[in-house]
């Protein structure tokens, strides 16, 4: 039987719970990693294709159709909708200057899109920061449980101690194995989200200038 098999068989409820928790965290992290990698790749491709297509259109209506064709994840359409929306005449927003109205609507739309792109980042950060300590707790508890069992059995020798202690150290390695991919993915995705944010902010700024110039004309 493998070391992990012995560790699982000899472990108590807490030991097995820690191992199961690390397994759930690992599966969750990899699901988010694959999903966000796929999502952010689509978003970057969409932005690179949709923004030039929009500005090459003859008018806003045609540009909206171009966005609909390329913006598969709906990260640009909310900005255009916010820029071209007309506020209710009976609201405080309608009494403000057009520049202020546009800034407010575009800011809110941009925040909503960024929230969509950042989904899952908190989970990756939480797993990356807590998994090593959970694994360390499993190791400490496993060693304690093993020493208690050996002490109750009678004679204590280095051979009887080294086996259970070595098997308990697997939990620390498992915690690191869960944390490292989550931390790396968090950093990579954070950089990609930042690049998308810069592109979206530029598009929102250009929309604001276009609508403002049209209103002044």
NUMARMAR-760480 format. One record per residue: x, y, z of N, C-alpha, C in turn; residue in three letters; residue number from 1; chain. Coordinates in Angstrom, 1 decimal. Layout:
% NUMARMAR-760480
((X, Y, Z), (X, Y, Z), (X, Y, Z), "ALA", NUM, "A")
...
END
This chain:
% NUMARMAR-760480
((0.8, -1.2, 0.0), (0.0, 0.0, 0.0), (0.9, 1.3, 0.0), "UNK", 1, "A")
((0.5, 2.3, -0.7), (1.3, 3.5, -0.8), (1.3, 4.2, 0.5), "UNK", 2, "A")
((2.2, 5.2, 0.6), (2.3, 6.1, 1.8), (1.0, 6.8, 2.0), "UNK", 3, "A")
((0.4, 7.3, 1.0), (-0.8, 8.1, 1.1), (-1.9, 7.1, 1.6), "UNK", 4, "A")
((-1.9, 5.9, 1.0), (-2.9, 4.9, 1.4), (-2.8, 4.6, 2.9), "UNK", 5, "A")
((-1.6, 4.4, 3.4), (-1.4, 4.2, 4.8), (-1.9, 5.4, 5.6), "UNK", 6, "A")
((-1.5, 6.6, 5.1), (-1.9, 7.8, 5.8), (-3.4, 8.0, 5.9), "UNK", 7, "A")
((-4.1, 7.7, 4.8), (-5.6, 7.8, 4.8), (-6.2, 6.8, 5.7), "UNK", 8, "A")
((-5.7, 5.5, 5.7), (-6.3, 4.5, 6.5), (-6.0, 4.7, 8.0), "UNK", 9, "A")
((-4.9, 5.2, 8.3), (-4.6, 5.4, 9.7), (-5.1, 6.8, 10.3), "UNK", 10, "A")
((-5.5, 7.7, 9.4), (-5.9, 9.0, 9.8), (-7.3, 9.0, 10.5), "UNK", 11, "A")
((-7.5, 10.0, 11.3), (-8.8, 10.1, 11.9), (-9.7, 11.1, 11.1), "UNK", 12, "A")
((-10.8, 11.5, 11.6), (-11.8, 12.3, 10.9), (-11.2, 13.6, 10.5), "UNK", 13, "A")
((-10.4, 14.3, 11.4), (-9.9, 15.6, 11.0), (-8.9, 15.5, 9.9), "UNK", 14, "A")
((-8.0, 14.5, 10.0), (-7.0, 14.2, 8.9), (-7.7, 14.0, 7.6), "UNK", 15, "A")
((-8.7, 13.2, 7.5), (-9.4, 12.9, 6.3), (-10.1, 14.2, 5.8), "UNK", 16, "A")
((-10.7, 14.9, 6.7), (-11.4, 16.2, 6.3), (-10.5, 17.2, 5.7), "UNK", 17, "A")
((-9.2, 17.3, 6.2), (-8.3, 18.2, 5.7), (-7.9, 17.8, 4.3), "UNK", 18, "A")
((-7.7, 16.5, 4.1), (-7.3, 16.0, 2.8), (-8.4, 16.2, 1.8), "UNK", 19, "A")
((-9.7, 16.0, 2.2), (-10.8, 16.2, 1.3), (-11.0, 17.7, 1.0), "UNK", 20, "A")
((-10.7, 18.6, 2.0), (-10.8, 20.0, 1.7), (-9.8, 20.4, 0.7), "UNK", 21, "A")
((-8.5, 19.9, 0.8), (-7.5, 20.2, -0.2), (-7.9, 19.8, -1.6), "UNK", 22, "A")
((-8.5, 18.6, -1.6), (-9.0, 18.1, -2.9), (-10.0, 19.0, -3.5), "UNK", 23, "A")
((-11.0, 19.4, -2.7), (-12.0, 20.3, -3.2), (-11.4, 21.6, -3.7), "UNK", 24, "A")
((-10.5, 22.2, -2.9), (-9.8, 23.4, -3.3), (-9.1, 23.3, -4.6), "UNK", 25, "A")
((-8.4, 22.1, -4.8), (-7.6, 21.9, -6.0), (-8.6, 21.8, -7.2), "UNK", 26, "A")
((-9.6, 21.1, -7.1), (-10.6, 21.0, -8.2), (-11.2, 22.3, -8.5), "UNK", 27, "A")
((-11.6, 23.1, -7.5), (-12.2, 24.4, -7.7), (-11.2, 25.3, -8.4), "UNK", 28, "A")
((-9.9, 25.3, -8.0), (-8.9, 26.2, -8.6), (-8.7, 25.8, -10.1), "UNK", 29, "A")
((-8.6, 24.6, -10.4), (-8.4, 24.2, -11.8), (-9.6, 24.5, -12.7), "UNK", 30, "A")
((-10.8, 24.3, -12.1), (-12.0, 24.7, -12.9), (-12.0, 26.2, -13.2), "UNK", 31, "A")
((-11.7, 27.0, -12.2), (-11.6, 28.4, -12.5), (-10.5, 28.8, -13.4), "UNK", 32, "A")
((-9.3, 28.1, -13.3), (-8.2, 28.4, -14.2), (-8.5, 28.1, -15.6), "UNK", 33, "A")
((-9.1, 27.0, -15.9), (-9.4, 26.6, -17.3), (-10.5, 27.6, -17.8), "UNK", 34, "A")
((-11.5, 27.8, -17.0), (-12.6, 28.7, -17.4), (-12.2, 30.1, -17.7), "UNK", 35, "A")
((-11.4, 30.7, -16.7), (-11.0, 32.1, -16.9), (-10.0, 32.2, -18.1), "UNK", 36, "A")
((-9.1, 31.2, -18.2), (-8.2, 31.2, -19.3), (-8.9, 31.3, -20.7), "UNK", 37, "A")
((-10.0, 30.5, -20.8), (-10.8, 30.5, -22.0), (-11.5, 31.8, -22.2), "UNK", 38, "A")
((-12.1, 32.3, -21.1), (-12.9, 33.5, -21.1), (-12.0, 34.7, -21.5), "UNK", 39, "A")
((-10.9, 34.9, -20.8), (-10.1, 36.1, -21.1), (-9.5, 36.0, -22.5), "UNK", 40, "A")
((-9.2, 34.8, -23.0), (-8.7, 34.7, -24.4), (-9.8, 35.2, -25.4), "UNK", 41, "A")
((-11.0, 34.8, -25.1), (-12.1, 35.2, -26.0), (-12.3, 36.8, -25.9), "UNK", 42, "A")
((-12.2, 37.3, -24.7), (-12.4, 38.7, -24.5), (-11.3, 39.5, -25.3), "UNK", 43, "A")
((-10.1, 39.1, -25.1), (-9.0, 39.8, -25.8), (-9.2, 39.8, -27.3), "UNK", 44, "A")
((-9.5, 38.6, -27.8), (-9.8, 38.5, -29.3), (-11.0, 39.4, -29.7), "UNK", 45, "A")
((-12.0, 39.4, -28.9), (-13.2, 40.2, -29.2), (-12.9, 41.7, -29.3), "UNK", 46, "A")
((-12.2, 42.1, -28.3), (-11.8, 43.6, -28.2), (-11.0, 43.9, -29.4), "UNK", 47, "A")
((-10.0, 43.1, -29.7), (-9.1, 43.4, -30.9), (-9.8, 43.5, -32.2), "UNK", 48, "A")
((-10.9, 42.7, -32.3), (-11.7, 42.7, -33.6), (-12.8, 43.7, -33.6), "UNK", 49, "A")
((-13.5, 43.8, -32.4), (-14.7, 44.6, -32.4), (-14.5, 46.1, -32.4), "UNK", 50, "A")
((-13.5, 46.6, -31.7), (-13.2, 48.0, -31.6), (-12.9, 48.6, -33.0), "UNK", 51, "A")
((-11.9, 48.1, -33.7), (-11.7, 48.6, -35.1), (-12.9, 48.5, -36.0), "UNK", 52, "A")
((-13.7, 47.4, -35.8), (-14.9, 47.3, -36.7), (-15.9, 48.3, -36.3), "UNK", 53, "A")
((-16.0, 48.7, -35.0), (-17.0, 49.7, -34.7), (-16.6, 51.1, -35.2), "UNK", 54, "A")
((-15.4, 51.4, -35.1), (-15.0, 52.8, -35.6), (-14.9, 52.9, -37.1), "UNK", 55, "A")
((-14.9, 51.7, -37.8), (-14.9, 51.7, -39.2), (-16.3, 51.8, -39.8), "UNK", 56, "A")
((-17.3, 51.7, -38.9), (-18.7, 51.8, -39.4), (-19.1, 53.2, -39.8), "UNK", 57, "A")
((-20.1, 53.3, -40.6), (-20.6, 54.6, -41.1), (-21.3, 55.4, -40.1), "UNK", 58, "A")
((-22.0, 54.7, -39.2), (-22.7, 55.5, -38.1), (-22.8, 54.6, -36.9), "UNK", 59, "A")
((-23.5, 55.1, -35.8), (-23.6, 54.4, -34.6), (-24.4, 53.1, -34.7), "UNK", 60, "A")
((-25.5, 53.2, -35.5), (-26.3, 52.0, -35.7), (-25.5, 50.9, -36.3), "UNK", 61, "A")
((-24.7, 51.2, -37.3), (-23.9, 50.2, -38.0), (-22.8, 49.7, -37.0), "UNK", 62, "A")
((-22.3, 50.6, -36.3), (-21.3, 50.2, -35.3), (-21.8, 49.3, -34.2), "UNK", 63, "A")
((-23.1, 49.5, -33.8), (-23.7, 48.6, -32.9), (-23.8, 47.2, -33.5), "UNK", 64, "A")
((-24.2, 47.1, -34.7), (-24.3, 45.8, -35.4), (-22.9, 45.1, -35.4), "UNK", 65, "A")
((-21.9, 45.9, -35.7), (-20.5, 45.3, -35.7), (-20.1, 44.8, -34.3), "UNK", 66, "A")
((-20.4, 45.5, -33.3), (-20.1, 45.0, -31.9), (-20.9, 43.7, -31.6), "UNK", 67, "A")
((-22.2, 43.7, -32.1), (-23.0, 42.5, -31.8), (-22.4, 41.3, -32.5), "UNK", 68, "A")
((-21.7, 41.5, -33.6), (-21.1, 40.4, -34.4), (-19.8, 39.9, -33.7), "UNK", 69, "A")
((-19.1, 40.7, -33.1), (-17.8, 40.3, -32.6), (-17.7, 40.2, -31.0), "UNK", 70, "A")
((-18.6, 41.0, -30.4), (-18.5, 41.0, -28.9), (-19.2, 39.9, -28.3), "UNK", 71, "A")
((-18.6, 38.7, -28.3), (-19.3, 37.5, -27.8), (-19.5, 37.5, -26.3), "UNK", 72, "A")
((-18.6, 38.1, -25.5), (-18.8, 38.1, -24.1), (-19.4, 39.3, -23.5), "UNK", 73, "A")
((-19.9, 40.2, -24.4), (-20.7, 41.4, -24.0), (-19.9, 42.2, -23.0), "UNK", 74, "A")
((-18.7, 42.6, -23.4), (-17.9, 43.5, -22.6), (-17.8, 44.9, -23.2), "UNK", 75, "A")
((-18.1, 45.1, -24.5), (-18.1, 46.4, -25.2), (-19.5, 46.9, -25.4), "UNK", 76, "A")
((-20.5, 46.0, -25.6), (-21.9, 46.5, -25.8), (-22.4, 47.3, -24.6), "UNK", 77, "A")
((-22.2, 46.9, -23.4), (-22.7, 47.8, -22.3), (-22.2, 49.2, -22.3), "UNK", 78, "A")
((-20.9, 49.4, -22.7), (-20.4, 50.7, -22.8), (-21.1, 51.5, -23.9), "UNK", 79, "A")
((-21.3, 50.9, -25.0), (-22.0, 51.7, -26.1), (-23.5, 52.0, -25.7), "UNK", 80, "A")
((-24.1, 51.0, -25.0), (-25.5, 51.3, -24.5), (-25.5, 52.4, -23.5), "UNK", 81, "A")
((-24.5, 52.5, -22.6), (-24.4, 53.5, -21.6), (-24.2, 54.9, -22.3), "UNK", 82, "A")
((-23.4, 54.9, -23.3), (-23.0, 56.1, -24.0), (-24.2, 56.7, -24.8), "UNK", 83, "A")
((-25.0, 55.9, -25.3), (-26.1, 56.3, -26.2), (-27.5, 56.4, -25.5), "UNK", 84, "A")
((-27.5, 56.0, -24.2), (-28.8, 56.0, -23.4), (-29.2, 57.4, -23.2), "UNK", 85, "A")
((-30.5, 57.5, -23.0), (-31.1, 58.8, -22.7), (-31.7, 58.8, -21.3), "UNK", 86, "A")
((-31.3, 59.6, -20.4), (-31.8, 59.5, -19.0), (-33.3, 60.0, -18.9), "UNK", 87, "A")
((-34.0, 59.5, -17.9), (-35.3, 59.9, -17.7), (-35.4, 61.4, -17.3), "UNK", 88, "A")
((-36.3, 62.1, -18.0), (-36.3, 63.5, -17.8), (-36.7, 63.9, -16.4), "UNK", 89, "A")
((-37.3, 63.0, -15.6), (-37.7, 63.4, -14.3), (-36.7, 63.0, -13.2), "UNK", 90, "A")
((-35.5, 62.7, -13.6), (-34.4, 62.3, -12.6), (-33.4, 63.4, -12.5), "UNK", 91, "A")
((-32.6, 63.3, -11.4), (-31.5, 64.2, -11.2), (-30.5, 64.1, -12.3), "UNK", 92, "A")
((-30.3, 62.9, -12.8), (-29.3, 62.7, -13.8), (-29.5, 63.5, -15.0), "UNK", 93, "A")
((-30.8, 63.7, -15.4), (-31.1, 64.4, -16.6), (-30.8, 65.9, -16.5), "UNK", 94, "A")
((-30.7, 66.4, -15.2), (-30.5, 67.8, -15.0), (-29.0, 68.2, -15.1), "UNK", 95, "A")
((-28.2, 67.1, -15.0), (-26.7, 67.4, -15.1), (-26.2, 67.7, -16.5), "UNK", 96, "A")
((-25.0, 68.2, -16.6), (-24.4, 68.5, -17.8), (-24.2, 67.2, -18.6), "UNK", 97, "A")
((-24.2, 67.2, -19.9), (-24.1, 66.0, -20.7), (-22.7, 65.3, -20.4), "UNK", 98, "A")
((-21.7, 66.0, -20.2), (-20.4, 65.4, -19.9), (-20.5, 64.6, -18.6), "UNK", 99, "A")
((-21.1, 65.2, -17.6), (-21.3, 64.5, -16.3), (-22.1, 63.2, -16.5), "UNK", 100, "A")
((-23.2, 63.4, -17.2), (-24.1, 62.2, -17.5), (-23.3, 61.1, -18.1), "UNK", 101, "A")
((-22.6, 61.4, -19.2), (-21.8, 60.4, -19.9), (-20.8, 59.7, -19.0), "UNK", 102, "A")
((-20.1, 60.5, -18.2), (-19.0, 60.0, -17.3), (-19.6, 59.0, -16.3), "UNK", 103, "A")
((-20.8, 59.4, -15.7), (-21.4, 58.6, -14.7), (-21.9, 57.2, -15.3), "UNK", 104, "A")
((-22.5, 57.3, -16.5), (-23.1, 56.1, -17.1), (-21.9, 55.1, -17.5), "UNK", 105, "A")
((-20.9, 55.7, -18.2), (-19.8, 54.9, -18.6), (-19.0, 54.3, -17.5), "UNK", 106, "A")
((-18.9, 55.1, -16.4), (-18.1, 54.6, -15.3), (-18.9, 53.4, -14.7), "UNK", 107, "A")
((-20.2, 53.5, -14.5), (-21.0, 52.4, -14.0), (-20.9, 51.2, -14.9), "UNK", 108, "A")
((-21.0, 51.4, -16.2), (-21.0, 50.3, -17.1), (-19.6, 49.6, -17.1), "UNK", 109, "A")
((-18.6, 50.4, -17.0), (-17.2, 49.8, -17.0), (-17.0, 49.0, -15.7), "UNK", 110, "A")
((-17.5, 49.5, -14.6), (-17.3, 48.8, -13.3), (-18.0, 47.4, -13.4), "UNK", 111, "A")
((-19.2, 47.4, -14.0), (-20.0, 46.1, -14.2), (-19.2, 45.1, -15.0), "UNK", 112, "A")
((-18.6, 45.6, -16.1), (-17.9, 44.7, -17.0), (-16.6, 44.2, -16.3), "UNK", 113, "A")
((-15.9, 45.1, -15.6), (-14.7, 44.6, -14.9), (-15.0, 43.6, -13.8), "UNK", 114, "A")
((-16.2, 43.8, -13.1), (-16.6, 42.8, -12.2), (-16.8, 41.4, -12.8), "UNK", 115, "A")
((-17.4, 41.4, -14.0), (-17.5, 40.2, -14.8), (-16.2, 39.6, -15.1), "UNK", 116, "A")
((-15.2, 40.4, -15.5), (-13.9, 39.8, -15.9), (-13.1, 39.4, -14.7), "UNK", 117, "A")
((-13.3, 40.0, -13.5), (-12.6, 39.6, -12.3), (-13.2, 38.5, -11.5), "UNK", 118, "A")
((-14.3, 38.0, -12.0), (-15.0, 36.9, -11.3), (-14.0, 35.7, -11.2), "UNK", 119, "A")
((-13.9, 35.1, -10.0), (-13.0, 34.0, -9.7), (-11.7, 34.4, -9.2), "UNK", 120, "A")
((-11.3, 35.6, -9.3), (-10.0, 36.1, -8.8), (-9.9, 35.9, -7.3), "UNK", 121, "A")
((-11.0, 36.2, -6.6), (-11.0, 36.1, -5.1), (-10.8, 34.7, -4.7), "UNK", 122, "A")
((-11.4, 33.8, -5.4), (-11.3, 32.3, -5.1), (-9.9, 31.9, -5.3), "UNK", 123, "A")
((-9.2, 32.3, -6.4), (-7.9, 31.9, -6.6), (-6.9, 32.4, -5.5), "UNK", 124, "A")
((-7.2, 33.7, -5.2), (-6.3, 34.3, -4.1), (-6.5, 33.7, -2.8), "UNK", 125, "A")
((-7.8, 33.3, -2.5), (-8.0, 32.7, -1.2), (-7.4, 31.3, -1.1), "UNK", 126, "A")
((-7.5, 30.5, -2.2), (-6.9, 29.2, -2.2), (-5.4, 29.3, -2.2), "UNK", 127, "A")
((-4.8, 30.2, -2.9), (-3.4, 30.4, -2.9), (-2.8, 30.8, -1.6), "UNK", 128, "A")
((-3.6, 31.5, -0.8), (-3.1, 32.0, 0.5), (-3.3, 31.1, 1.6), "UNK", 129, "A")
((-4.4, 30.2, 1.5), (-4.8, 29.4, 2.7), (-4.4, 27.9, 2.5), "UNK", 130, "A")
((-4.2, 27.4, 1.3), (-3.9, 26.0, 1.1), (-2.6, 25.6, 1.8), "UNK", 131, "A")
((-1.5, 26.3, 1.7), (-0.3, 25.9, 2.4), (-0.5, 25.7, 3.9), "UNK", 132, "A")
((-1.3, 26.6, 4.5), (-1.5, 26.5, 6.0), (-2.5, 25.4, 6.3), "UNK", 133, "A")
((-3.4, 25.1, 5.4), (-4.3, 24.0, 5.7), (-3.5, 22.7, 5.6), "UNK", 134, "A")
((-2.6, 22.6, 4.6), (-1.7, 21.4, 4.5), (-0.8, 21.3, 5.7), "UNK", 135, "A")
((-0.3, 22.4, 6.2), (0.6, 22.4, 7.3), (-0.2, 21.9, 8.6), "UNK", 136, "A")
((-1.4, 22.4, 8.7), (-2.3, 21.9, 9.8), (-2.5, 20.4, 9.7), "UNK", 137, "A")
((-2.8, 19.9, 8.5), (-2.9, 18.5, 8.3), (-1.7, 17.7, 8.7), "UNK", 138, "A")
((-0.5, 18.2, 8.4), (0.7, 17.6, 8.8), (0.9, 17.5, 10.3), "UNK", 139, "A")
((0.7, 18.7, 10.9), (0.9, 18.7, 12.4), (-0.1, 17.8, 13.1), "UNK", 140, "A")
((-1.4, 17.8, 12.6), (-2.3, 16.9, 13.2), (-2.0, 15.5, 13.0), "UNK", 141, "A")
((-1.6, 15.2, 11.8), (-1.2, 13.8, 11.4), (0.0, 13.3, 12.3), "UNK", 142, "A")
((1.0, 14.1, 12.5), (2.1, 13.8, 13.3), (1.6, 13.5, 14.7), "UNK", 143, "A")
((0.8, 14.4, 15.2), (0.3, 14.3, 16.6), (-0.5, 13.0, 16.8), "UNK", 144, "A")
((-1.4, 12.7, 15.8), (-2.2, 11.5, 15.8), (-1.3, 10.3, 15.8), "UNK", 145, "A")
((-0.2, 10.3, 14.9), (0.7, 9.2, 14.8), (1.4, 8.9, 16.1), "UNK", 146, "A")
((1.9, 10.0, 16.7), (2.7, 9.8, 17.9), (1.9, 9.3, 19.0), "UNK", 147, "A")
((0.6, 9.7, 19.1), (-0.3, 9.2, 20.1), (-0.5, 7.7, 19.9), "UNK", 148, "A")
((-0.7, 7.3, 18.7), (-0.9, 5.9, 18.4), (0.3, 5.1, 18.7), "UNK", 149, "A")
((1.5, 5.6, 18.4), (2.7, 4.9, 18.7), (3.0, 4.8, 20.1), "UNK", 150, "A")
((2.7, 5.9, 20.9), (2.9, 5.8, 22.3), (2.0, 4.8, 23.0), "UNK", 151, "A")
((0.7, 4.7, 22.5), (-0.2, 3.8, 23.1), (0.2, 2.3, 22.8), "UNK", 152, "A")
((0.9, 2.2, 21.7), (1.3, 0.8, 21.3), (2.5, 0.3, 22.1), "UNK", 153, "A")
((3.2, 1.2, 22.8), (4.3, 0.7, 23.6), (5.7, 1.2, 23.2), "UNK", 154, "A")
((6.5, 0.3, 22.7), (7.9, 0.7, 22.4), (7.9, 1.7, 21.2), "UNK", 155, "A")
((8.8, 2.7, 21.5), (8.9, 3.8, 20.5), (10.4, 3.7, 19.9), "UNK", 156, "A")
((10.5, 3.5, 18.6), (11.8, 3.5, 18.0), (11.7, 4.4, 16.8), "UNK", 157, "A")
((12.9, 4.8, 16.3), (13.0, 5.7, 15.2), (12.3, 5.1, 13.9), "UNK", 158, "A")
((12.3, 3.8, 13.8), (11.6, 3.2, 12.6), (10.1, 3.4, 12.7), "UNK", 159, "A")
((9.6, 3.2, 13.9), (8.1, 3.3, 14.1), (7.7, 4.8, 14.0), "UNK", 160, "A")
((8.6, 5.7, 14.3), (8.2, 7.1, 14.2), (8.3, 7.7, 12.8), "UNK", 161, "A")
((9.4, 7.3, 12.1), (9.7, 7.9, 10.8), (8.7, 7.7, 9.8), "UNK", 162, "A")
((8.1, 6.5, 9.8), (7.1, 6.2, 8.8), (5.9, 7.0, 8.8), "UNK", 163, "A")
((5.1, 7.1, 10.0), (4.0, 7.9, 10.1), (4.3, 9.4, 9.9), "UNK", 164, "A")
((5.4, 9.9, 10.5), (5.8, 11.3, 10.3), (6.0, 11.6, 8.9), "UNK", 165, "A")
((6.7, 10.8, 8.2), (7.0, 11.0, 6.7), (5.7, 11.0, 5.9), "UNK", 166, "A")
((4.7, 10.1, 6.3), (3.5, 10.1, 5.6), (2.6, 11.4, 5.9), "UNK", 167, "A")
((2.8, 11.9, 7.1), (2.0, 13.1, 7.4), (2.6, 14.3, 6.7), "UNK", 168, "A")
((3.9, 14.3, 6.3), (4.4, 15.4, 5.6), (3.8, 15.6, 4.2), "UNK", 169, "A")
((3.2, 14.5, 3.7), (2.5, 14.6, 2.4), (1.5, 15.7, 2.4), "UNK", 170, "A")
((0.9, 16.0, 3.5), (-0.2, 17.0, 3.6), (0.4, 18.4, 3.3), "UNK", 171, "A")
((1.6, 18.6, 3.7), (2.3, 19.9, 3.4), (2.5, 20.0, 1.9), "UNK", 172, "A")
((3.1, 18.9, 1.4), (3.3, 18.9, -0.1), (2.0, 19.1, -0.9), "UNK", 173, "A")
((0.9, 18.5, -0.4), (-0.4, 18.6, -1.0), (-0.9, 20.1, -1.0), "UNK", 174, "A")
((-0.7, 20.7, 0.2), (-1.1, 22.1, 0.3), (-0.3, 23.0, -0.7), "UNK", 175, "A")
((1.0, 22.8, -0.8), (1.7, 23.6, -1.8), (1.3, 23.3, -3.2), "UNK", 176, "A")
((1.0, 22.0, -3.5), (0.6, 21.7, -4.9), (-0.7, 22.3, -5.2), "UNK", 177, "A")
((-1.6, 22.6, -4.2), (-2.8, 23.2, -4.5), (-2.6, 24.8, -4.6), "UNK", 178, "A")
((-1.7, 25.3, -3.8), (-1.6, 26.8, -3.8), (-0.8, 27.3, -4.9), "UNK", 179, "A")
((0.3, 26.6, -5.4), (1.2, 27.2, -6.4), (0.4, 27.5, -7.7), "UNK", 180, "A")
((-0.4, 26.5, -8.3), (-1.1, 26.9, -9.5), (-2.1, 28.0, -9.3), "UNK", 181, "A")
((-2.7, 28.1, -8.2), (-3.7, 29.1, -7.9), (-3.0, 30.5, -7.9), "UNK", 182, "A")
((-1.9, 30.6, -7.2), (-1.1, 31.9, -7.2), (-0.7, 32.3, -8.5), "UNK", 183, "A")
((-0.1, 31.4, -9.3), (0.4, 31.7, -10.6), (-0.7, 32.1, -11.5), "UNK", 184, "A")
((-1.8, 31.4, -11.5), (-3.0, 31.8, -12.3), (-3.5, 33.2, -11.9), "UNK", 185, "A")
((-3.6, 33.4, -10.6), (-4.1, 34.7, -10.1), (-3.2, 35.9, -10.7), "UNK", 186, "A")
((-1.9, 35.7, -10.7), (-1.1, 36.8, -11.2), (-1.2, 36.9, -12.7), "UNK", 187, "A")
((-1.3, 35.8, -13.4), (-1.4, 35.9, -14.9), (-2.7, 36.5, -15.3), "UNK", 188, "A")
((-3.8, 36.0, -14.6), (-5.1, 36.6, -15.0), (-5.2, 38.0, -14.6), "UNK", 189, "A")
((-4.6, 38.4, -13.5), (-4.7, 39.8, -13.1), (-4.0, 40.7, -14.1), "UNK", 190, "A")
((-2.9, 40.2, -14.7), (-2.3, 41.0, -15.8), (-3.1, 41.1, -17.0), "UNK", 191, "A")
((-3.8, 40.0, -17.4), (-4.7, 40.0, -18.6), (-5.9, 40.9, -18.3), "UNK", 192, "A")
((-6.5, 40.8, -17.1), (-7.6, 41.7, -16.8), (-7.2, 43.1, -16.9), "UNK", 193, "A")
((-6.0, 43.4, -16.4), (-5.5, 44.8, -16.5), (-5.4, 45.3, -17.9), "UNK", 194, "A")
((-4.9, 44.4, -18.8), (-4.8, 44.8, -20.2), (-6.2, 45.0, -20.8), "UNK", 195, "A")
((-7.1, 44.2, -20.5), (-8.5, 44.4, -21.0), (-9.1, 45.6, -20.5), "UNK", 196, "A")
((-8.8, 45.9, -19.2), (-9.3, 47.1, -18.6), (-8.8, 48.4, -19.3), "UNK", 197, "A")
((-7.5, 48.4, -19.6), (-7.0, 49.5, -20.4), (-7.7, 49.7, -21.7), "UNK", 198, "A")
((-7.9, 48.6, -22.4), (-8.6, 48.7, -23.7), (-10.0, 49.2, -23.5), "UNK", 199, "A")
((-10.7, 48.7, -22.5), (-12.1, 49.2, -22.3), (-12.2, 50.6, -21.9), "UNK", 200, "A")
((-11.3, 51.1, -21.1), (-11.2, 52.5, -20.7), (-11.0, 53.4, -21.9), "UNK", 201, "A")
((-10.1, 52.9, -22.8), (-9.9, 53.7, -24.0), (-11.1, 53.8, -24.8), "UNK", 202, "A")
((-11.8, 52.7, -25.0), (-13.0, 52.7, -25.8), (-14.1, 53.6, -25.2), "UNK", 203, "A")
((-14.2, 53.5, -23.8), (-15.2, 54.3, -23.1), (-14.9, 55.8, -23.3), "UNK", 204, "A")
((-13.6, 56.1, -23.2), (-13.2, 57.5, -23.4), (-13.5, 58.0, -24.8), "UNK", 205, "A")
((-13.2, 57.2, -25.8), (-13.5, 57.6, -27.2), (-15.0, 57.8, -27.4), "UNK", 206, "A")
((-15.8, 56.9, -26.8), (-17.2, 57.0, -26.9), (-17.7, 58.3, -26.3), "UNK", 207, "A")
((-17.2, 58.6, -25.2), (-17.6, 59.9, -24.5), (-17.2, 61.1, -25.3), "UNK", 208, "A")
((-16.1, 61.1, -25.9), (-15.7, 62.2, -26.8), (-16.6, 62.3, -28.0), "UNK", 209, "A")
((-16.9, 61.2, -28.6), (-17.8, 61.2, -29.8), (-19.2, 61.7, -29.5), "UNK", 210, "A")
((-19.8, 61.2, -28.4), (-21.1, 61.7, -28.0), (-21.1, 63.2, -27.6), "UNK", 211, "A")
((-20.1, 63.6, -26.9), (-20.0, 65.0, -26.5), (-19.8, 65.9, -27.7), "UNK", 212, "A")
((-19.0, 65.5, -28.6), (-18.8, 66.4, -29.8), (-20.0, 66.5, -30.6), "UNK", 213, "A")
((-20.8, 65.3, -30.8), (-22.0, 65.3, -31.5), (-23.1, 66.2, -30.8), "UNK", 214, "A")
((-23.1, 66.2, -29.5), (-24.1, 67.0, -28.8), (-23.8, 68.5, -29.0), "UNK", 215, "A")
((-22.5, 68.9, -28.9), (-22.1, 70.3, -29.1), (-22.4, 70.7, -30.5), "UNK", 216, "A")
((-22.2, 69.8, -31.5), (-22.4, 70.2, -32.9), (-23.9, 70.5, -33.1), "UNK", 217, "A")
END
